[in-house]
Amino acid sequence: MAKPKLSEAQRRAMKWLGYGWTSEPGAGMAIHVNGKRICNVDTMFALQRMGLVEQLEERGRKLVGQWKATQDGSNLARLLCL
């Protein structure tokens, strides 16, 4: 897998999600992990386009503001030692 160039916000998100955490929606466009703001929704959509995260689903409906790392995302977090 080639190492994609990640912004600081994307690295911060993958640092958490790459090791099994899931995100939760915050106020406005903020995304939180473990009660701390890590990035915004645009960052998560960029990571989703790269195939590093996926939006959680419940009964076939996507959950707003909730993402988890894909297998590629987890592998990248370990490869980059985030």
C-alpha positions in Angstrom: 0.0 0.0 0.0 1.4 3.4 -1.0 1.6 6.0 1.8 -0.8 8.8 1.1 0.1 12.3 2.1 -2.0 13.2 5.1 -2.7 16.6 6.6 -2.1 17.2 10.3 -5.9 16.9 11.0 -6.1 13.7 9.0 -3.1 12.3 10.9 -4.8 13.2 14.2 -8.0 11.4 13.1 -6.1 8.3 12.0 -4.1 8.3 15.2 -7.4 7.4 17.0 -9.5 5.6 14.4 -6.6 3.5 13.2 -6.4 1.8 16.6 -10.1 0.9 17.0 -11.7 4.0 18.2 -14.9 5.4 16.6 -15.8 9.0 16.1 -18.9 10.8 17.3 -20.6 14.0 16.2 -19.8 17.2 18.0 -21.3 20.7 17.9 -21.7 22.0 14.3 -19.3 20.3 12.0 -16.9 19.0 14.6 -15.9 15.3 15.0 -15.0 14.0 18.5 -13.2 10.9 19.7 -13.2 10.1 23.4 -14.8 13.5 24.1 -12.0 15.5 22.4 -12.4 17.4 19.1 -10.1 16.0 16.6 -11.2 17.3 13.2 -14.2 18.4 11.2 -16.6 16.5 8.8 -14.7 17.6 5.7 -11.6 15.8 7.0 -13.5 12.6 7.5 -15.0 12.7 4.0 -11.5 13.2 2.6 -10.3 10.2 4.5 -13.4 8.2 3.3 -12.5 9.1 -0.3 -9.0 7.7 0.3 -10.6 4.5 1.6 -9.1 4.9 5.1 -12.4 5.3 7.1 -16.0 4.3 6.6 -19.2 5.7 8.0 -20.9 3.4 10.6 -24.3 2.1 9.6 -27.3 0.8 11.6 -30.1 -1.1 9.9 -28.8 0.1 6.5 -28.7 3.8 7.4 -25.5 5.7 7.8 -25.0 7.2 11.3 -24.3 10.9 11.2 -20.8 11.9 12.4 -19.7 8.3 13.2 -16.8 6.7 11.4 -14.4 3.9 11.9 -11.2 2.9 10.2 -11.1 0.4 7.4 -8.5 -2.3 7.4 -6.4 -0.2 5.1 -6.7 2.7 7.5 -5.6 0.6 10.5 -2.7 -0.7 8.5 -1.6 2.8 7.5 -1.8 4.0 11.2 0.5 1.2 12.2 2.8 1.8 9.2 3.1 5.5 10.0 3.5 4.8 13.8 0.7 7.3 14.6 
